């Protein structure tokens, strides 16, 4: 089964990284969902919630204040101006 390699960093700290089956984010052009095999993409991240479905475990929510994200070869890199893990989520591997 294909999966995404996801890394989220804020301007001043590491937020989360790990394997996921889906990433959903709000961009300046609207909401987008990223699944394994998605075509390369570079987008401006809008303020709002990122939703990540890890390969194992519960959905992870991250509140962001903007930034950008890129997708290439099943790797998703999110660089946020400011980001905070929601709920009881803990930082993933680095």
C-alpha positions as CSV (number, residue, x, y, z in Angstrom):
1,X,0.0,0.0,0.0
2,X,1.4,3.4,-1.0
3,X,1.8,6.1,1.6
4,X,2.8,9.7,2.0
5,X,5.9,10.8,3.9
6,X,4.8,14.0,5.7
7,X,6.8,16.6,7.5
8,X,5.4,19.7,9.1
9,X,7.6,22.5,10.5
10,X,6.8,26.0,11.8
11,X,9.1,29.0,11.3
12,X,10.7,28.3,14.7
13,X,10.0,24.7,15.6
14,X,9.4,21.1,14.4
15,X,5.7,20.1,14.5
16,X,5.2,16.5,13.2
17,X,6.5,14.0,10.7
18,X,5.5,10.5,9.8
19,X,3.8,8.2,7.3
20,X,0.2,9.0,6.3
21,X,-2.5,7.9,3.9
22,X,-4.1,11.4,3.4
23,X,-3.4,15.1,4.1
24,X,-6.1,17.7,3.8
25,X,-5.3,21.4,3.8
26,X,-6.8,24.8,3.0
27,X,-4.9,26.7,0.3
28,X,-5.4,30.2,-1.1
29,X,-7.4,28.6,-3.9
30,X,-9.6,26.4,-1.6
31,X,-9.4,23.0,0.1
32,X,-7.2,20.2,-1.3
33,X,-6.8,16.6,-0.4
34,X,-3.5,14.8,-1.0
35,X,-3.4,11.0,-1.5
36,X,-0.4,8.8,-2.5
37,X,0.4,9.3,-6.2
38,X,-0.7,12.9,-6.2
39,X,1.0,15.0,-9.0
40,X,3.7,17.5,-7.9
41,X,2.3,20.7,-6.4
42,X,3.4,23.8,-4.7
43,X,0.7,25.9,-2.9
44,X,0.2,28.7,-0.5
45,X,-1.2,27.5,2.7
46,X,-4.2,29.5,4.1
47,X,-5.0,29.9,7.8
48,X,-7.0,27.0,9.1
49,X,-6.7,23.3,10.0
50,X,-4.6,20.6,8.4
51,X,-6.0,17.1,8.7
52,X,-3.6,14.2,8.6
53,X,-4.6,10.5,8.6
54,X,-1.5,8.6,9.8
55,X,-0.9,5.1,8.6
56,X,-1.6,3.9,12.1
57,X,-3.5,5.8,14.8
58,X,-6.1,8.5,15.0
59,X,-6.5,11.5,12.7
60,X,-4.1,14.4,13.6
61,X,-5.3,18.0,13.5
62,X,-2.8,20.9,13.1
63,X,-3.9,24.6,13.3
64,X,-1.8,26.8,11.0
65,X,-1.5,30.5,10.4
66,X,-0.4,30.3,6.7
67,X,2.7,29.3,4.9
68,X,3.2,26.9,2.0
69,X,3.3,23.2,1.2
70,X,4.8,21.1,-1.5
71,X,4.0,17.6,-2.8
72,X,6.5,15.6,-4.9
73,X,7.1,11.8,-5.1
74,X,4.7,11.0,-2.2
75,X,6.5,13.4,0.0
76,X,4.5,16.3,1.6
77,X,6.4,19.1,3.2
78,X,4.4,21.8,5.0
79,X,6.2,25.0,6.2
80,X,3.8,27.0,8.3
81,X,4.3,30.5,9.7
82,X,2.9,29.2,13.0
83,X,1.5,25.7,13.7
84,X,0.1,24.0,16.8
85,X,-0.9,20.3,17.1
86,X,-4.6,20.0,18.1
87,X,-6.1,17.8,20.8
88,X,-4.0,15.0,22.3
89,X,-1.7,14.6,19.2
90,X,2.0,14.3,19.9
91,X,5.0,15.1,17.7
92,X,5.9,12.3,15.3
93,X,9.3,11.1,14.4
94,X,12.0,13.3,13.0
